[in-house]
Amino acid sequence: MIQTASPFKFLDSYEEDDIEVFFGREKETEDMYDALSGVKHLLVYGPSGVGKTSLVECGLRNQFSDADWYALTIRRGNNIITSVYSEINKALDHKFGIDPTTGRPREPDISFSKAVEHLFSERYQPIYLIFDQFEELLIANDDAEKKEFFKQLNQLIRYKIPCRVLLIIREEFIGHLSEYEYICPSIFDHRFRLEKMRVLDVKTVILKMLEAPRYQDYFTVKDSELLAEGILSKLPDRHQEIELAHVQVFLSELWERASRERTNGGLPLLHPGIVRENDNLAGVLDSFLKKQLKELEPVYGEGACLETLAKMISEKHTKLQMSESRLAQELATEGVSIKKPLSGLLAELASRRIIRSLKSEEETQYEISHDILALVVGQNLTEEMKLRERASEVYRVYKDRQGLLSQDDLDHLRMYQKYRDYPEDLKQLVLSSKSKLESQQQEELRKTKYRLRIVLFLCLLAMIAGVAAFVSWKLAVNKTREANKNLVKAYEAEIQRHRREVDIASSNIASLEQFMVSFDTNQSTTERIGNDVLQIEKAKKNNLLHQIDSLENLIVIINSDKKLWQQ
């Protein structure tokens, strides 16, 4: 374990008294001093771990004499408005009354400007309000708190009292400020960006730290040039930029190794040989965290330490301030059990420089020692922790929705409920939505039943009409069959009659032909008359035969139709 006796800053920010070991930021310190000249507020931003707070609290602070600098460093805590009043009131000799319920001045006319004016009237020094970790406000869920802050800030930077405001923020959150630019139009006017150090500059810083007089009582150095080269060789890419926080943690690790190697009670010796082949400068924090958690798990229980640290980071993996009582409550809500008292775990984490305590008038607050370590904690969350984290994000989105939830919304939320229970306000929204959906389903069921009854009634009518049509059709078919049957009988009777007449005509023709043979050929008149009668009888016979054929054809047709009707 890295001992607290390590002289290096580890993850702590540099403060005013650390100026003798604050290396590599001389130019940036002068540039920030110039950027602050003649302005009432300055937005200081840059990547996490770049050293923004150290540059302000150590570099910039030492540019001013005590007569020209009285600074209050303010963090959001539970509410940035009450934190501002609390910090100013602590600095006052003649304090104004604070309502213990609201955390605000009892006199409603005391604004930020008035409170700072009270402080200046006692100190007669320019007041500097340094809002560190300002992104904590921007990622908070209280929009009213943000609007009030920017309104009061806009008034303060236009107030007559000599007061300057520094907002220190990680650059990935700077875009959030645009949402409140309409309240404080000058918020982006004065900015200062701090960049990461180049590798060559980091090497210079390492050499200066190894040779600094302040550290000579803690270790000795052999081949500092080779040691610095060895440290930087553990970067994945020699051309990339680097966070100084990683270097500080790695130097502390090397100091621990040297402490274990020393003999006869001498000072630890830092030399190139203590840099190992598998060291990784970019992953040193991850290795450090895993090592500490592994050592603590047998004492406090599997997962207990990581669960505790997880409560101290936001969904964006920035650090949060938490009291012991609040931590205990949230761990109990998640069903996390710790083998030993939480107070002991917090003390152990603080001794290992993973977290630090912040004194408060109410209750001691704890936070992870650096945002870059908070990010590493976030990267080490288990899948279940990530799902709980995701559940919180999803719940917040649905909680802010207008109106009731749909069935798809409820189905989506149900996926996360087993990882984290609904907060009370969302639970009420879910219950109201379910009740409304059930009412809608009952109403839809009632309408469906009504429509079904109508459809069934119409189907019944159609069935009755179909049966009636079928019966009518059947009757018509039967009538047609009967009519055709009678017609066939009539045609058959007619054919029989015509055949009898044909037989008579045939007999008559035969008699006439015989009669004609018996006449004398000279009897022309009688012969002519007989021929005429014979022709008439033959014509009559042919006509009858033709009618018989026609009637027989009609019977064939009728019988064909009969077969079709039967089908």
Secondary structure, DSSP 8 states (H G I E B T S, - for coil): ---TT--S-TT----GGGGGG--S-HHHHHHHHHHHTT-SEEEEEE-TTS-HHHIIIIIIGGGS-GGG-EEEEE--TT-HHHHHHHHHHHH-SS---B-TTT-SBSSTT--HHHHHHHHHHHH-S-EEEEETTTHHHHTSS-HHHHHHHHHHHHHHTTSSS-EEEEEEEEGGGGGGGGGGTTTSTTTTTSEEE---B-HHHHHHHHHHHHH-GGGTTT-EES-HHHHHHHHHTTSSSTTS-B-HHHHHHHHHHHHHHHHHH--TT---EE-GGGS-TT--STTHHHHHHHHHHHHHHHHH-TTHHHHHHHTTB-TTS-B--EEHHHHHHHHHHTT---SS-HHHHHHHHHHTTSEEEE--SSS-EEEES-HHHHHHHHHT--HHHHHHHHHHHHHHHHHT-SS---HHHHHHHHHHHTTS---HHHHHHHHHHHHHHHHHHHHHHHHHHHHHHHHHHHHHHHHHHHHHHHHHHHHHHHHHHHHHHHHHHHHHHHHHHHHHHHHHHHHHHHHHHHHHHHS-TT-HHHHHHHHHHHHHHHHHHHHHHHHHHHHHHHHHHHHHHHHHHH-
